[in-house]
Each structure stands twice: as C-alpha cells, then as structure tokens.
C-alpha cells in the first residue's frame, strides 16, 4: 500500500503518459508543526475529463522534502478530491480522499489516512464501512416500509402513503394489504461529509448517507444517516437515523390567497 515516491523534478512529480494533478492541499499532516503538501494524481485519457484511474495519494514532507505515496485500493472514478481535517482528535490534520464511482447508484469511494510522524495509517475504509452497515428493506401492510439491521439491533419504519394511487395500487390491495412480498434496498455509502459537532475541540466527525430505494433505483424512499466519531481506535456510530423526503404541503399547483 505504501511506498517511497522518488521521482521529482524541480518540486513537481514526473509521470509517464497523461497522469495529471487532480487536487492539492497544504497542511501539517506529520505533526511537526511545518506545512506539508498533499497531492492527488491520476491518469486521464483527456486532461479535461473528470474520470481518472491509477489515482495516487502523494505527500511531500515540508521539513525534509521527502516524497511518499499511497496506492489506493480502489483508485478510479470521478471528481477525486482531498480534504484535510483532524478526524482522530490528536490535533494533527488527517487526509480524506473522496472519489465518485459514477453510475446510477451514486456510490462513493472514501479513505481517511493519518500521516502522523510520516507513518501512513488507514483510519477509514469505505468498503469496511459498507460491509458493517447493511440493512434489509421490506414493504409492510398499510403502506409502511421497514428498514432494519439485526446486526446493529435497529429498525426504522417509513410511511409511504404519500406515494399516490398509481404507485400504491401496484403493490397494495384496496385494504392496504400487500399483494405479494416486496423488498427494497439500502445502497452503499453515497456521500460523506466532514462536520464539526464540538466547536471547542475543532475536530471533525463524519456524516455518511446511504440511499434507501424501493421498487427501482430511481424510487428513493429516504436515506440512512450515520454520524461517526473517532473513539481513539476506530470510528463508531454516535447517531444512526433514517431521513425521509419531504412532500408538497399543498397538492394544488396554484393556491389563491
């Protein structure tokens, strides 16, 4: 995963082919009090396109100018970007890498690394997260949908009566009973946002969204929201909730006052 990145020309990195700089941030990620330089490089067929593969995280130590690189396990996608913030609550900036996977699912690729004392440590891996936070989605009688996880010992109940006759009549009879078993799905993490929940510490927590879908990928029922915080060894859930989409307060398009 980690190797020394040796090629350097006048402060810039030498790559073969069409490898370009995707993003760059400055901040003290080693903890020595000196500003470091953090880069994301990737290969593009056309420099102006937003898709890149072979995406690599590169760190240049501000004190020694030593170059280090971290090869990401999932290293291709769209709109790759960096964010520096203290996630591990040690008053040293950590490195968040975010990449959009593309496609209709809207999945995200997310890694958080600590580089304290020039030693890379993976703090957050989106694949491990997705494997830990899985849910079952089942339609219930009377226009309800349950979103549950036995392993997490949690269940949410969504009211879908707002969906309208055309949608509901496909699934329910006139008494609100399901015509047959229907399942939905909670997709993998699609968005991850660094947020500060304690202004005194100025460290960041993570707010992660997973989309809840019904009978098709375009049928969004809501989102699983998960607030993660660092406990000294790993990220744990501080608040797990289901958020539903709002509906129009008035059904009529024109309201006279």
N, C-alpha and C positions, 0 to 999 in steps of 0.2 A: 504493500500500500504506500509505503513511504520510501523515497529515495532522494539522494542528493541531486540537485539540478545544477549542472555545471556549465552549460553553455551560456555565455554572457558576452555582449558586445556593447561597450560604451553605456552600460547601465540598462540596456534593453536585452531581451532574450531572443536568441536566434532559433527559428523553427524552419523546418523544411516545408515546402508547399504553401498552402493557403491558411496556415494557422494564424489567428488574429487575437488581439486583446479583446475580451468580452466585457470585462469590468475591472475596476481598480479601486481600492480603498487604502487609506492611511490610518494607522493607529498602533498603539503599543499592545501587541499580541503576545510578546515574550515575557513581559513583566519587569523589564529592566529600566523602565522609565523613558526609553528612547523610542521615537516614532519608527514603526516598521511599515513595509509596503506589501500589500496583499493583492494578488492578481488572479484573474480567471482567464485562461487561454483556451481556445478551442479551434477546431478545423472547420472551415466553411468552404463550400464549393463556389459560392459567390459572396464577396465580402459584405454586401448589403443585406443578405438574407438573415433571418432571425434564428434559423436552425444551425446547430453546431454539434459535432461529435468530438471524441477524444478530449473532452473538457478536463482541464487540469488546474488544480489549485497550486499557486506558486507564492512562496513567502520569501521576501528579502529582509534579512535582519538589519535593522537600522544601525546597530553598533558595529557589526563585523562585516556587513555586506554579504554574508553567507546566503546562498540560494538553496532553498529546499522546495520540493514539490510533492504533492499528494495526489496520487491517481485515484479518482473517484470510481467506485464500483459500478455505478450507473452514470455514464459520462456522455450522454447525448440527449438533446432536447432543444427547447426554445427559450429565448429570453433569459439566459443564465445570468445571475446577478449575485452580488455579495452584500452582506450586512455585518457590521462589526458591533458587538454589544456584549456586556457581561452577563452571560446566562448562568455560569457556575458559581456566582456570588463570591468570587475571590478578588474582586476589584481589578481584574485583568480582562481585556477585551477578548471575546471568543469570535469565531468566524462562522457565519451562517451562509451556506451555499444553497440557492434556490434555482430550480430548473423546471420549466413546464414540459410535461411529457408530450403534449399535443394529443389530438384525437378527441372524440366526443365525450369521453369520460371525464376530462378535465383533471387528470391526476397530476400531482406534483412530486418532484424529486427534491428531498431536503436532507442536508447533512449539517451538523454543527461540530466544529473542531475547536478544541483548546490547543494552543501552541505555547503554553507556558514553559519557560526555560528551554525553548527551541525543541520541545518534545511534543510531537503530534498525538492527540488523544481524541478519539471519536466519542463525542458526548451524545449525539442524537443521530439515529439512522432511520429514515422513513420506512424502510421495509420491516424492520423490527417493530416499529410502531404499528404499522398496518396489520401485522400478524398478531399483535397483542389486543388490538381494539377491533374485534369483529362482532357483527350483530346479525340477528335474524329478524326479518321483516315479514309479518303475517297480517293479512287482512282479516278483520273480525266482523261479526254481525253488528248491525246498527251503525254502519258507516264509520267504523273505527279501524285503525291500523296500529298494531303493537310493534315496537322496536325494542328488542331485548337482547341481552347478553348474559347467559348463565355464568360464564367465567368471571364476569365483572359484577354479577349479582345486581343487575339493574334492568328495568323495563320502562319504556316511555309509551304513552298511548296518544295517538294523534287522531283528531276528529277531522274526517274528510267529507263531512256532509255539505260543505261549501262547493264541492266539485261540480254540482249540477246534474240535471236529469240524464243527459246523454252519457256522461261518464258512469254515473252510479248504476244506471239501468243495465249496463253491460255486465255488472258484477253482482248486483243485488236484485232480489225479487221485490214485489210491492210492499212486503212487510219488513224490508231491511235485512233479510237473511241472505247470506252469500249463496250464490247458485252453485259454486264449487270452490275448493281451496285456491287461494290466490296469494302469491308471495311477491315481495319486493326485494330491495337490496340496499345495503349501506355500502357506498363505494369507498375506495381508498382515499386517504387524505388528499384534498384538492387545493387547500390553501393553508398557509402557516404564517402567522403574524407575530412578531415580537411586540410585547406590550409591557409597560411598567405598571405594576399593581401596587407597589410600595414606593412612593416618591422619596422616602428617606434613604432607602438603600440604592436606588437608581440602577438596580439590576433588572434584567428582563425575564419575564415568563413567556411561555408560548401559548398562543391561542390557535387551535387547529380545527378545521372544518372538514367534515365528511358529508357528502350529499346523500340524502335518503331519496331513493327513487321507487316508483310504484310499478305500473304495468309496462313501462318502457323507459328508456334512458332519458327521454325528454319530459317524463312525468315526475317532476321534482315535488316531493311531499314536504321536505324540510331539510334540516341539517343537524347532524350531531356536532355539538360544540364541546371541545375539550380544552380546559385550561391546565397546562402542565407547568410545574415548578421544580426547580432543582433541590434535592434533599441532601446534597453532599456527596452522593454516589451515583444518582441517576435522576431522570425526570419522572415525576409521579403526577397523577391526576389530582388537582386541587378542586376542580369542579367539572362535572360531566352533565351536560344538559342537551335537550333537543329543542331546536328552534323551528317554528313553523312560519310559513309565508303569510303575509297579510293579504286580506281581500278588500275589495271596494266597500266602503261604508254605505254607499247608495248604489243600488243596482241600475238606476236610470242614468243615462248618459247626460241628460240635461235636467238640472234642478232649478226651478224658478224660485226666486226669493222675493 
